[in-house]
């Protein structure tokens, strides 16, 4: 008997909000674990993005 594959969904807003809206406790717990792992691997993406935007602006100013 073939196993049912669960599609891979990134642990971002839409997947989290969908699990909450459905009230799917098992999915919420699975997403929480996945999101924690993602944060541990990726670090603070928000801060890195802000730094990236600052560097882009700085380089764009240099070009003009």
Steps between C-alpha positions, in 0.01 A plus 500: 500500500649838396555762764319828459757774446445832669603787274786706629373839615743763626433596863399852408192709562253339259559144619487608864185708450329216312573251777366745760188572292431126463561442871736217404695447823728231358589721201557801728741296713681368192533852358626632835780242500582572135496877556730466803744292294487756220573785741793310652649439155428843354562726794338840510387542140318823587818672619699365207240636260514845660879502471469390136262787424740748660788367290291516182407862573864584576623349173222663300601842641859434394391428142324837460 
